[in-house]
Each structure stands twice: as C-alpha cells, then as structure tokens.
Amino acid sequence: MHSQERLDLISSVSARDRCRMMRMSDELTGAWLTPVPCPELGLTFCPPEFQYLLKRRLGLPLIQSPLPIHICTKCWDTMDVFGDHAVTCRKNHLHMRHQLVADALAKVLVSAWYRIDMEVAICGKERPADILIHHIDGRKPVAVDITVVHPLLRFDEASMANRID
C-alpha cells in the first residue's frame, strides 16, 4: 500500500484500530501464524484459543452476548466487547509480566558477571529500582526501572497499571 494511503487510512480510524494497525505493520507481528503445529513442542492452539487470537488480530468483537454490560471479575469495571480491558486490567497480573521481564534481564546481567540487586530503594524513594547494577570499575551503579504497559492504555492509566496493589 502506498505510504500516503496508509497514513490516510490510519488517521481515519478509531484510536484502538489505529494502535492495532500500527502494531500489525511491525516486523514479525504475524509470525505466530506461520509455524507448523507440533504438539510435542507445545506449538498448537486449541480451536477457541486460535479463534480468540484471530479475532484480536482482526479487531473483531470477542464478547457476543445478549447482556448489554459485562463486568470484569477482577476489578468490577466494565468490560469492552473487544477484550481490551482483560489485557489492560491492573488487577489482571500486569505485575507478573513485569516480574518476568525483570527476572530475565537479571539473569542476563548475572551471566555477564555483573553484580546486581533487585528491588532496591534509591535515595529514599518509595518505589525501588527494579534492578541495581553495580559497576566493577568503581563507577556509580545504574538503576533500572521496568515498565510493562498495553499500547491501548492512556498514559495516566499506564502509570496506574504498574502499581502493584
């Protein structure tokens, strides 16, 4: 598609679809569709999982029910028909994704012979650094803070989503 046509299309849709379309143009976004299913390696989706993933990719509604309002059982907020609330709900384990990223980075740093500390309070601040990297040559340590957000969250919601209740 011509770049101006693409920009016109993206600017004419909702913020949700704009975000989805921008992400779909990223390299390897659809790579999950190409592997040959292999149950021995866990490379399979059951039909409901595959339908869910395709609907999310295509921007189709996930909830089709006669009920006019759906409520999140985690935070009691209103669910949207596209399932965006389910992946952005601050009660829906965003902190677990955050911890997985922090743990993976810590593992890489330790394997590279860096001395690190996790969840360290810095300069009396209430929220600690996720990882504090101590330099071997005596320079000041580096504090790393990891943030995991969903691209559909507004900035103020994103900052709230990272707070662990």
N, C-alpha and C positions, 0 to 999 in steps of 0.2 A: 504494500500500500504506500502511496506517495506520502511523504512526511507531513505536508500541509493538510492533506485529507485526514491523516491520522490525528493530528492536533485538533482539527475541527471536530472530529468525532468525539475525541476525549473531552473536549471542552463543552460538548452539548449534553453530556450525560450527568447523572447524579454523582455526588462525591463518592458514594460507595462503589458505583460502577467505574468511576474514574480510577480509583485506587486499584480495583480488581484488574482493569485493563492495563494499567501501568505495570503491575506485577506480572501479568501474563506475558508481557513483552520482554521480561528478563530472560537471560540465557538459562537454559535447563529447567525452566519452570514446569514444563510438561514431562520431564524425564521419568516421573513415576509411572507414566502410561506405557513406556517402551519395554521394560523388562519382560521376559517370558516368565509366566507364573511358575514358581518352583516351591512347592510346599516344604521340601526338605530344608530350604534356606529361609523359610518364612516370607517368601516373596509372593504372597497371594492376598487377595481381598475377598471376603465373603460378599455375596451379591448386595446386601444392604450397605456395607461399607463403600463398595465401588459406586453404587448409586449416589450415596451421600457426597463422595468426593467429586463425582462428575457434576452434580447439581451445584456444589460450591464453585467449581471452576467455571461453569456456565452462568452463574449468577441467578440461578432459579430458586424459588422458594423451597425450603425444606419442610416447613410445617404446613400441612394442608388438613385443616380440621374445621368442623363447624363452629368451634369456640372462637369468639371474637378476640379474646385476650389470653395469652399464655404467660404463665408466671415461672420465673426461674426458681427452682427449689433450693438453690444455694444462697441467693441474696434477696429473694422475693421481689425482684424488679421485673418489669415487663420484658418478655422475650419478643424478638422480632422474627418474622417468618423466614428470614434468610439464615438464621442461626448465628449471626454475628455476635449477639450477646453471649452465647455459650462459650465462644473462644476469647472473649474480652472480659468476661465477668471477673471482678477482682477476688471473688471467693472461689474461683474455678482453677486453682492450682498454678497461677502465674508464678508464684514463688518457687514452685518445683522446677519450672523451666529455667528460672533464674539460677537456681542452685546447680542444675545440671551443667549450665554454661560455666559457672564459676568453678565447679569441680573439674571440668575438662581442661580449662585454662590452667588451673593449679597443677594438674597432672603434667601438662606440657612443660610448665616452668620448672617443676621439680626434676623432670627428666633431663632438663638442660642445665642442671646443677645450680639453679637459683634457690636461695633460701627465702621462704615466704611465710607469712602468717595470714590466716583467714579471719575475717570479721573483726578487724582491729579498729578501736576508737582512735580517731586522729584529732589532735588539737582540741580535745574536749567536746567534739561534735557528737550529737545524739546518735546519728546514724553512722555506723562504722564503714570503713573501706572494706569492700568485698575481699580484696587481696592486697597485701602489702608486700612489695618485692624489695628485699634488701640487696643492695649492690655489694659486690665482693670488694671493689676497689675503694670503698670508703665514702663514695658519694651518697647524697641523700637518698633515702628509699623512695620508691614510687608507689602511690596509692592508686588502685584500680577499682572503679565502681562500675558494675554491670547493670544494664537496664534492659529488660525484656518487655516489649510492648507489641500490641497488634496494630497494624497500619491504619485500621479504621477508627482507633481511639483518637479523640481530640487530645491536645496537649495536656489540658487540665485533668482529663480522665486518666491519661497515661501516667502522670505523676502520682495519682492516687492508686492506680493499679499496682504499682511497685511497692506500696506499703503493705507489709505483712501484718494482718490483724491478729 
